[in-house]
Amino acid sequence: MTRVVVIGAGAAGTMAAIFAAGAGAETILLERTNDGGRKILISGGGRCNILPARLDESRFVTDSSANTLRKIVRGWPLAEQVAFFERDVGIALVEEPESVKFFPASHKARDVRDGLLALARTRGVAIRMDMLVTDVAPSGTGWAVSCSGAPAIEADAVIIACGGLSVPMTGSEGAGLRIAEKLGHTIHATYPALTPIIAQPAPFANLSGVSLPVTLTATARGRSAAATGGFLFTHVGYSGPAVLDVSHVLVRSRAEHDDPLARLTVRWTAHGDAEWTERLRPHGARTAIGALRAEMPDRLAAALLLTANVAADRVLSELQRDERLRLVEVLVRGALPWTSDEGYRKAEVTGGGVSLAEIDPRTMESRRCAGLYLCGEVLDAFGPIGGYNFLWAWATGRAAGLGAARAA
Ligand SMILES: Cc1cc2nc3c(=O)[nH]c(=O)nc-3n(C[C@H](O)[C@H](O)[C@H](O)COP(=O)(O)OP(=O)(O)OC[C@H]3O[C@@H](n4cnc5c(N)ncnc54)[C@H](O)[C@@H]3O)c2cc1C
């Protein structure tokens, strides 16, 4: 019987092990923590946004070929993933229509983590916790997997599913990237993605806790991203799905020492220039603050009038043309000052990683090392908030598990 060793019992690795064992391989799943799947446990605020309810492939980010990425994502269509969780793992999913996301019906991330590990056990996977893998090296016709404080394990095929660098306390701190690089793979520069943004001194610190839906645009030299969704003022800057979704452009601009740094602008409401110009026309005794308050939280309305240098109690009929223009600019293309980001400590994923050019998109086998497979966050791809990153982990994990079991 062929032996497949999977390194990392996170989202991608557990899925890989389930499919490798299901395809008939003797499968060993090695995990450095004592329980595995810690990112699943903290995902979606403890509810686990397991998948998107609709998929827009163009929203994935990679420095590798977008075409290769699409092939990988299409390898396990969304509807089949949903069916797998409901039928094989036994977890009913519910769609949250306003966010277009799937969650387990129990709204408990633990059910997802435990359900996957239980299915792996049912399919015969030998799960070994507290096993820190230190190296992977060719051995005979296969591989030797070295572990701290335990004898090396021989394998016909190895699957690297160690995650990236984000939230290291969950167990992923770059081991997979180091091993892949040592074995000759190209690693695209890594960076924290889906991370909150810092503005120090915080120009809007007094708005901390205020949240609303906005449209954000981040623009740097040769790169840009836009997102519509939740925005939250924090005591040190900005967070919320829209902020996380564009954060990689800011993070990379800083890492690459852009001068000037990437520009972050915000449209505070759904209204554009024409709608706001209309709303700021004279209207009885209505004041500037009255017009803004009708569309957004009071405290934000006051702050934006201050930014535009327009007196809050100004009656609309007395508003000067240049005041109206300034206010519309702030409301529709307001500049959001920023200085840095929360980094890997809070990043939901790692951008960059092992080049997709060196992976067979059908099997996830390395084109550099026969019998070596890679899946999940260690690869050069991530998606926006909304279940995209688990979709990537599930799709690449399944392909790697099937590929490793069949090839070996
Ligand atoms: C706070 C937070 C919330 C998130 N919420 C969502 C969400 O709701 N929806 C979504 O789609 N995505 C979400 N994500 C992203 C998602 O969790 C990741 O994309 C996904 O977990 C990546 O899966 P992975 O298996 O590649 O890596 P990981 O889940 O990080 O798993 C890697 C595993 O490998 C183990 N490991 C590492 N090195 C070694 C070693 N040397 N030896 C043995 N084991 C090792 C680690 O301990 C870990 O268990 C969230 C992330 C964070 C941080």
The ligand as an SDF file (V2000), in Angstrom:
LIG
                    3D

 53 58  0  0  0  0  0  0  0  0999 V2000
   -8.9800   35.3020   12.2540 C   0  0  0  0  0  0  0  0  0  0  0  0
   -9.1740   34.5780   10.9480 C   0  0  0  0  0  0  0  0  0  0  0  0
  -10.4580   34.4140   10.4570 C   0  0  0  0  0  0  0  0  0  0  0  0
  -10.6530   33.7670    9.2200 C   0  0  0  0  0  0  0  0  0  0  0  0
  -11.9280   33.6000    8.7680 N   0  0  0  0  0  0  0  0  0  0  0  0
  -12.1260   33.0010    7.5630 C   0  0  0  0  0  0  0  0  0  0  0  0
  -13.4470   32.7460    7.1010 C   0  0  0  0  0  0  0  0  0  0  0  0
  -14.4330   32.9830    7.8210 O   0  0  0  0  0  0  0  0  0  0  0  0
  -13.5990   32.2180    5.8550 N   0  0  0  0  0  0  0  0  0  0  0  0
  -12.5080   31.8950    5.0650 C   0  0  0  0  0  0  0  0  0  0  0  0
  -12.7030   31.4230    3.9410 O   0  0  0  0  0  0  0  0  0  0  0  0
  -11.2500   32.0560    5.5150 N   0  0  0  0  0  0  0  0  0  0  0  0
  -11.0360   32.5830    6.7420 C   0  0  0  0  0  0  0  0  0  0  0  0
   -9.7520   32.7390    7.2080 N   0  0  0  0  0  0  0  0  0  0  0  0
   -8.6320   32.2560    6.3740 C   0  0  0  0  0  0  0  0  0  0  0  0
   -8.4910   30.7210    6.5220 C   0  0  0  0  0  0  0  0  0  0  0  0
   -8.5150   30.3940    7.8920 O   0  0  0  0  0  0  0  0  0  0  0  0
   -7.1870   30.2540    5.8590 C   0  0  0  0  0  0  0  0  0  0  0  0
   -7.1800   30.6780    4.5310 O   0  0  0  0  0  0  0  0  0  0  0  0
   -7.0730   28.7380    5.9070 C   0  0  0  0  0  0  0  0  0  0  0  0
   -7.1690   28.2720    7.2400 O   0  0  0  0  0  0  0  0  0  0  0  0
   -5.7660   28.2630    5.2970 C   0  0  0  0  0  0  0  0  0  0  0  0
   -5.7270   26.8670    5.3890 O   0  0  0  0  0  0  0  0  0  0  0  0
   -4.3490   26.0590    5.4150 P   0  0  0  0  0  0  0  0  0  0  0  0
   -4.7270   24.6660    5.7500 O   0  0  0  0  0  0  0  0  0  0  0  0
   -3.5850   26.3250    4.1950 O   0  0  0  0  0  0  0  0  0  0  0  0
   -3.5190   26.6990    6.6050 O   0  0  0  0  0  0  0  0  0  0  0  0
   -3.7890   26.6270    8.1790 P   0  0  0  0  0  0  0  0  0  0  0  0
   -5.2650   26.5930    8.4360 O   0  0  0  0  0  0  0  0  0  0  0  0
   -2.9940   27.7310    8.7520 O   0  0  0  0  0  0  0  0  0  0  0  0
   -3.2110   25.2160    8.6150 O   0  0  0  0  0  0  0  0  0  0  0  0
   -1.8380   24.9290    8.6490 C   0  0  0  0  0  0  0  0  0  0  0  0
   -1.6310   23.8370    9.6750 C   0  0  0  0  0  0  0  0  0  0  0  0
   -0.2840   23.3590    9.5640 O   0  0  0  0  0  0  0  0  0  0  0  0
    0.2420   23.1900   10.8530 C   0  0  0  0  0  0  0  0  0  0  0  0
    1.6960   23.2970   10.7400 N   0  0  0  0  0  0  0  0  0  0  0  0
    2.4200   24.3610   10.3720 C   0  0  0  0  0  0  0  0  0  0  0  0
    3.7180   24.0670   10.3790 N   0  0  0  0  0  0  0  0  0  0  0  0
    3.8280   22.7780   10.7600 C   0  0  0  0  0  0  0  0  0  0  0  0
    4.9250   21.9100   10.9570 C   0  0  0  0  0  0  0  0  0  0  0  0
    6.1990   22.3120   10.7650 N   0  0  0  0  0  0  0  0  0  0  0  0
    4.6900   20.6370   11.3660 N   0  0  0  0  0  0  0  0  0  0  0  0
    3.4300   20.2070   11.5670 C   0  0  0  0  0  0  0  0  0  0  0  0
    2.3480   21.0000   11.4060 N   0  0  0  0  0  0  0  0  0  0  0  0
    2.5420   22.2740   10.9900 C   0  0  0  0  0  0  0  0  0  0  0  0
   -0.3800   24.3360   11.6550 C   0  0  0  0  0  0  0  0  0  0  0  0
   -0.3190   24.0940   13.0360 O   0  0  0  0  0  0  0  0  0  0  0  0
   -1.8040   24.3430   11.1070 C   0  0  0  0  0  0  0  0  0  0  0  0
   -2.6410   23.4880   11.8040 O   0  0  0  0  0  0  0  0  0  0  0  0
   -9.5330   33.3280    8.4510 C   0  0  0  0  0  0  0  0  0  0  0  0
   -8.2520   33.4780    8.9770 C   0  0  0  0  0  0  0  0  0  0  0  0
   -8.0620   34.0920   10.2180 C   0  0  0  0  0  0  0  0  0  0  0  0
   -6.6700   34.2080   10.7570 C   0  0  0  0  0  0  0  0  0  0  0  0
  1  2  1  0
  2  3  1  0
  2 52  2  0
  3  4  2  0
  4  5  1  0
  4 50  1  0
  5  6  2  0
  6  7  1  0
  6 13  1  0
  7  8  2  0
  7  9  1  0
  9 10  1  0
 10 11  2  0
 10 12  1  0
 12 13  2  0
 13 14  1  0
 14 15  1  0
 14 50  1  0
 15 16  1  0
 16 17  1  0
 16 18  1  0
 18 19  1  0
 18 20  1  0
 20 21  1  0
 20 22  1  0
 22 23  1  0
 23 24  1  0
 24 25  2  0
 24 26  1  0
 24 27  1  0
 27 28  1  0
 28 29  2  0
 28 30  1  0
 28 31  1  0
 31 32  1  0
 32 33  1  0
 33 34  1  0
 33 48  1  0
 34 35  1  0
 35 36  1  0
 35 46  1  0
 36 37  1  0
 36 45  1  0
 37 38  2  0
 38 39  1  0
 39 40  1  0
 39 45  2  0
 40 41  1  0
 40 42  2  0
 42 43  1  0
 43 44  2  0
 44 45  1  0
 46 47  1  0
 46 48  1  0
 48 49  1  0
 50 51  2  0
 51 52  1  0
 52 53  1  0
M  END
$$$$
